[in-house]
């Protein structure tokens, strides 16, 4: 779009895997419609002092102003627009760029300067708010063209939305990067910081995406694992993941990915018993995602984990109990096939045999009975449909056969109408 330096800056940032201070500042200048790139300063002239403003020279003061007129050094600056086009917004919307920028801003235990935070949040707000097209009706306007430059008037009109999102991002980052947050009081669900962060997560998808990355990095950090707030903090972090999945359906896959990474993590500074207990809470969050409609990926993940033997038997039993308690017929065929395939894996079979309980046996038995009944109902419906189709086909055949007989019988043919011609003279 006529801004090759933007592409160079983005390439360098992706190569170095970080947006340094200079890169953020330069990119912000390119995408900010109020920056000096889009304005030029003209010197209008020099103003002369009026006679009333002149001070008389002091006889004893040789440095005083002379009676001759002197020109003032003040210059009036007039700003006028230099360029009416901003660079295309799509370079900032590349998935790699968005992930890199979001991860850099929401990195826990990392302190950046205020200028980096301002420039980074502004670029992230632009990428998620601003339109990427020019003005409709102009010559060369093409809405489907991704290289279309953003019109300056559109960028100025959308500046309020960008600034509003930037303020929300700065507020969320202030909570996430605060030392008071990673404490027992700060990680409590009812703390003011967590309440405000939950509100921001529910309202703004970019903050929700950044919070998911922040949660993963906090959980995997050894300083957090060694702290006394680990148990309380993990429950609050899992609740934040639930808020992300419920508020933004498009981020449920990302929420599930973060849960799988937390489930696979092995905190060395925490006892195995406590880790196993916390992983059951993670399984519960996966069940909640299934209740929200994200079903088959969760079942597929648990099946692959059971086949690979990378998950504890107690977690497999907990997953079976929780999912069979929540599932209500009628079930889809994909769900039945997925659950049956999961239950038939060797690891799951051994886990169920090792921890047999009346509740678990009753749930599995009721699920199988419900599947059998549902299969019978489907077969009955198919038979009824086939019988209805056969009845309709036989009725059509009888009707066509009777019509063919009528056409072959000459007596049944309708007599032709005769037209009597009247002589013209009589008329």
C-alpha positions in Angstrom: 0.0 0.0 0.0 2.9 2.4 -0.5 4.4 1.7 2.9 7.3 -0.8 2.4 8.8 0.2 5.8 5.8 -1.3 7.6 6.5 -4.7 6.0 10.1 -4.5 6.9 9.3 -3.7 10.6 6.9 -6.6 10.8 9.4 -9.0 9.3 12.1 -8.0 11.7 9.8 -8.3 14.7 8.7 -11.8 13.6 12.3 -12.8 13.0 13.5 -11.6 16.4 10.3 -12.8 18.1 9.9 -9.5 19.9 8.6 -5.9 19.1 11.4 -3.7 20.4 10.8 -0.1 21.5 11.8 1.4 18.2 9.7 -0.9 16.1 6.6 -0.2 18.2 7.1 3.5 18.1 7.6 3.5 14.3 4.6 1.3 13.7 2.5 3.4 16.0 3.4 6.5 14.0 2.4 4.8 10.7 -1.1 3.7 12.0 -1.9 6.8 14.1 -3.8 9.3 12.0 -2.6 12.2 14.3 1.1 11.4 13.9 3.5 13.8 12.2 3.7 11.5 9.1 0.3 12.7 8.0 0.9 16.4 8.8 3.5 19.0 7.7 4.4 22.2 9.4 4.6 25.4 7.3 6.2 28.6 8.5 3.7 31.3 7.8 5.9 34.2 8.5 7.4 36.4 11.2 5.3 38.8 13.2 6.6 42.3 13.8 6.3 43.9 17.2 4.0 46.8 17.6 5.2 50.1 18.7 3.3 49.8 22.0 5.1 46.6 22.8 8.6 48.1 22.4 10.4 48.9 25.6 12.5 52.1 25.7 16.2 51.7 26.0 17.7 52.3 29.4 20.5 54.8 29.3 22.4 52.9 32.0 21.7 49.6 30.3 23.7 48.9 27.2 22.0 45.6 26.7 18.6 47.1 26.5 16.6 47.0 23.3 17.5 49.5 20.7 15.0 52.0 19.3 15.1 50.2 15.9 12.4 47.7 15.3 13.3 44.1 15.9 11.5 41.1 14.6 10.2 38.5 17.1 11.5 35.0 17.1 8.0 33.4 17.5 6.7 31.6 14.4 3.1 30.5 13.8 2.8 26.9 12.8 0.0 25.8 10.5 -0.8 22.1 10.2 -2.4 20.7 7.1 -2.9 17.2 5.9 -0.1 15.7 3.9 -1.3 12.2 3.1 -4.9 10.9 3.0 -4.1 7.2 3.2 -2.8 5.0 6.0 -1.1 1.7 5.5 -3.3 -1.4 5.2 -4.3 -2.9 8.5 -3.8 -6.6 7.5 -0.1 -6.8 8.5 -1.1 -6.3 12.1 -3.9 -8.9 11.7 -1.6 -11.7 10.7 -2.1 -14.5 13.3 1.7 -14.6 14.1 1.8 -10.9 14.6 -1.3 -10.8 16.8 0.0 -13.7 19.0 3.5 -12.2 19.3 2.2 -8.8 20.2 -0.4 -10.2 22.7 2.0 -12.5 24.3 4.6 -9.8 24.7 2.1 -7.4 26.4 0.5 -10.0 28.6 3.8 -11.7 29.7 3.7 -12.1 33.5 6.6 -11.1 35.8 7.8 -8.8 33.0 7.9 -5.0 33.4 8.0 -2.8 30.3 8.3 1.0 30.1 5.2 3.1 29.8 6.0 4.1 26.2 6.2 0.4 25.1 2.9 -0.3 26.8 1.2 2.7 25.2 2.5 1.9 21.7 1.8 -1.9 22.0 -1.8 -1.5 23.2 -2.5 1.1 20.5 -1.3 -1.2 17.8 -3.3 -4.1 19.2 -6.4 -1.9 19.5 -6.0 -0.8 15.9 -5.6 -4.4 14.7 -8.9 -5.5 16.3 -11.0 -2.3 15.8 -10.1 -0.4 12.6 -11.5 -1.2 9.2 -9.2 -2.1 6.3 -11.0 -0.4 3.4 -11.1 3.0 1.9 -14.1 5.2 1.4 -16.9 3.8 -0.7 -17.7 5.7 -3.9 -14.1 6.8 -4.4 -12.2 5.9 -7.5 -10.3 2.6 -7.2 -12.4 1.5 -4.1 -12.4 -2.3 -3.8 -13.8 -3.7 -0.5 -12.5 -7.2 -1.3 -8.9 -6.0 -1.8 -6.9 -6.8 1.3 -4.2 -4.3 0.3 -6.6 -1.4 0.4 -5.2 1.4 2.4 -7.3 2.8 5.3 -8.8 6.1 4.5 -7.6 8.9 6.8 -11.2 10.1 7.5 -12.3 6.6 8.5 -9.3 6.3 10.8 -10.1 9.6 12.5 -13.7 8.6 12.9 -12.7 5.3 14.5 -10.1 6.8 16.8 -12.6 7.0 19.7 -13.1 3.2 19.5 -9.4 2.6 19.3 -8.7 4.8 22.3 -11.5 3.2 24.3 -10.1 -0.3 23.7 -6.6 0.9 24.4 -7.7 2.2 27.8 -9.3 -1.2 28.6 -6.1 -3.0 27.6 -3.9 -0.7 29.8 -6.3 -1.3 32.7 -6.1 -5.1 32.2 -2.3 -5.0 31.9 -2.0 -3.0 35.0 -3.9 -5.8 36.9 -2.0 -8.6 35.3 1.5 -7.1 35.7 0.9 -5.9 39.3 2.9 -7.6 42.1 -0.2 -7.5 44.3 -2.1 -9.8 41.8 0.1 -12.8 42.3 -0.7 -13.1 46.0 -3.3 -14.9 48.1 -5.4 -11.8 48.4 -4.9 -10.7 44.8 -5.8 -14.1 43.3 -9.0 -14.5 45.3 -12.0 -14.6 43.1 -13.7 -11.8 45.0 -10.8 -9.5 45.0 -11.3 -6.1 43.3 -8.6 -6.8 40.7 -10.0 -10.2 39.7 -13.5 -8.8 39.5 -12.4 -6.0 37.2 -10.4 -8.4 35.1 -13.4 -10.6 34.7 -15.5 -7.7 33.5 -12.9 -6.7 31.0 -12.5 -10.3 29.7 -16.3 -10.6 29.2 -16.5 -7.3 27.3 -13.4 -7.2 25.1 -12.2 -10.3 23.1 -8.6 -9.0 22.7 -8.3 -8.9 26.5 -9.7 -12.4 26.8 -7.2 -13.7 24.3 -4.3 -12.1 26.2 -5.6 -13.3 29.5 -5.5 -16.9 28.3 -1.8 -16.6 27.4 -1.2 -14.9 30.7 -2.9 -17.7 32.6 -0.8 -20.3 30.9 2.5 -18.5 31.6 1.6 -17.8 35.2 0.8 -21.5 35.8 4.0 -22.7 34.3 6.2 -20.2 36.1 8.2 -21.7 39.0 7.8 -18.6 41.1 4.1 -19.0 41.1 4.3 -22.8 41.8 6.5 -22.2 44.8 4.3 -19.5 46.2 1.7 -20.1 49.0 -1.1 -18.9 46.7 -0.7 -21.8 44.2 -3.9 -23.8 45.1 -6.2 -20.8 45.4 -4.6 -19.2 42.4 -5.1 -22.1 40.1 -8.9 -22.3 40.9 -9.2 -18.6 40.1 -7.2 -19.0 36.8 -9.5 -21.8 35.8 -12.5 -19.7 36.5 -11.0 -17.0 34.2 -10.7 -19.6 31.4 -14.4 -20.4 31.9 -15.3 -16.7 31.6 -13.3 -16.6 28.3 -15.1 -19.6 26.8 -18.5 -18.5 27.9 -18.2 -14.9 26.8 -16.5 -15.5 23.4 -17.6 -18.7 21.5 -14.7 -18.2 18.9 -12.2 -18.5 21.7 -13.4 -21.9 23.1 -10.8 -23.7 21.0 -8.1 -21.5 22.5 -9.5 -22.0 26.0 -9.4 -25.8 25.4 -5.9 -25.6 24.1 -4.8 -23.7 27.3 -6.5 -26.4 29.4 -4.7 -29.2 27.6 -1.4 -27.4 28.2 -2.1 -27.0 31.8 -3.2 -30.6 32.1 0.1 -31.8 30.5 2.2 -29.5 32.7 4.2 -31.1 35.6 4.9 -28.5 38.3 8.0 -29.7 40.0 7.6 -27.5 43.1 4.2 -28.9 44.0 3.4 -32.3 45.5 1.9 -34.9 43.1 -1.2 -35.3 45.2 -2.1 -31.6 45.0 -1.4 -31.5 41.3 -3.7 -34.5 40.7 -6.4 -32.7 42.7 -6.0 -29.6 40.6 -6.1 -31.5 37.4 -9.6 -32.8 38.3 -10.7 -29.2 38.3 -9.2 -28.9 34.8 -11.3 -31.9 33.7 -14.4 -30.2 35.1 -13.6 -27.1 33.0 -13.4 -29.3 29.9 -16.8 -30.7 30.8 -18.2 -27.2 31.0 -16.8 -26.5 27.5 -18.6 -29.6 26.3 -21.8 -28.3 27.8 -21.2 -25.1 25.8 -21.1 -27.2 22.6 -17.4 -27.9 22.3 -17.9 -31.7 22.5 -16.0 -33.8 20.0 -12.6 -32.2 20.3 -12.6 -32.9 24.1 -13.6 -36.5 23.6 -10.9 -36.9 20.9 -8.3 -35.4 23.2 -9.2 -37.7 26.1 -9.2 -40.7 23.8 -5.7 -39.9 22.4 -4.4 -39.3 25.9 -5.8 -42.6 27.1 -4.2 -44.4 24.1 -0.9 -42.7 24.7 -1.0 -43.5 28.4 -0.2 -39.9 29.3 -3.1 -39.4 31.7 -3.7 -40.8 35.2 -6.3 -43.5 35.7 -8.1 -41.5 38.3 -8.5 -38.6 35.9 -10.0 -41.0 33.3 -12.5 -42.3 35.9 -13.3 -38.7 36.9 -13.9 -37.8 33.3 -16.2 -40.8 32.7 -18.3 -40.0 35.8 -18.6 -36.3 35.1 -19.5 -36.7 31.4 -22.1 -39.4 32.0 -23.7 -37.4 34.8 -24.1 -34.4 32.5 -25.1 -36.2 29.3 -28.8 -36.4 28.6 -30.4 -38.4 25.7 -31.0 -38.2 22.8 -27.4 -38.4 21.8 -25.9 -37.8 18.4 -24.3 -40.7 16.6 -20.9 -39.0 16.7 -21.1 -38.6 20.5 -22.1 -42.3 20.9 -19.2 -43.4 18.7 -16.8 -41.1 20.5 -17.7 -42.2 24.0 -17.8 -45.9 23.1 -14.4 -45.6 21.4 -13.0 -43.9 24.5 -14.5 -46.5 26.9 -13.0 -49.4 24.7 -9.4 -48.1 24.9 -7.2 -50.5 27.0 -6.1 -47.7 29.3 -9.7 -46.7 30.1 -10.8 -50.3 30.5 -8.0 -50.9 33.1 -8.9 -47.6 34.9 -12.5 -48.6 35.1 -11.7 -52.1 36.4 -9.2 -50.8 39.0 -11.7 -48.3 40.4 -15.0 -50.0 40.2 -17.8 -48.4 42.1 -21.6 -48.7 42.1 -22.0 -45.2 40.9 -19.7 -45.7 37.9 -21.2 -49.0 37.0 -24.7 -47.6 37.2 -23.8 -44.6 35.0 -22.2 -46.8 32.3 -25.1 -49.2 32.3 -27.7 -46.5 32.0 -25.7 -44.9 29.1 -25.5 -48.2 27.2 -29.2 -48.8 27.8 -30.0 -45.3 26.6 -27.9 -45.9 23.5 -29.7 -49.2 22.7 -33.1 -47.6 23.2 -32.2 -44.7 21.0 -30.9 -47.1 18.3 -34.1 -49.1 18.4 -36.2 -45.9 18.0 -34.1 -44.8 15.1 -34.6 -48.2 13.4 -38.3 -48.0 14.0 -38.4 -44.5 12.5 -36.5 -45.8 9.5 -39.0 -48.6 9.0 -41.9 -46.3 9.3 -40.4 -44.0 6.7 -39.8 -46.9 4.4 -43.3 -48.1 4.8 -44.7 -44.7 4.1 -42.6 -44.4 1.0 -43.7 -47.8 -0.2 -47.4 -47.0 0.3 -47.0 -43.8 -1.7 -45.2 -45.6 -4.5 -47.9 -48.3 -4.7 -50.6 -45.7 -4.7 -48.9 -43.9 -7.6 -48.5 -47.2 -9.5 -52.2 -48.0 -9.1 -53.2 -44.6 -10.2 -51.0 -44.7 -13.3 -52.2 -48.2 -14.1 -55.9 -47.1 -13.9 -55.2 -44.1 -16.1 -53.6 -46.2 -18.8 -56.6 -48.6 -18.8 -59.0 -45.6 -19.3 -56.9 -44.4 -22.2 -57.0 -47.8 -23.9 -60.8 -48.3 -23.6 -62.6 -46.5 -26.5 -66.0 -46.4 -24.8 -64.6 -44.5 -21.9 -63.2 -41.8 -24.2 -65.0 -38.5 -23.9 -67.0 -37.5 -27.0 -65.6 -34.8 -29.1 -67.5 -31.5 -29.2 -69.1 -30.8 -32.6 -69.3 -27.2 -33.9 -72.2 -26.3 -36.2 -71.3 -23.8 -38.9 -73.9 -21.2 -39.6 -74.1 -19.6 -43.1 -72.9 -16.0 -43.2 -76.2 -14.8 -44.8 -78.2 -16.2 -41.9 -76.0 -14.3 -39.4 
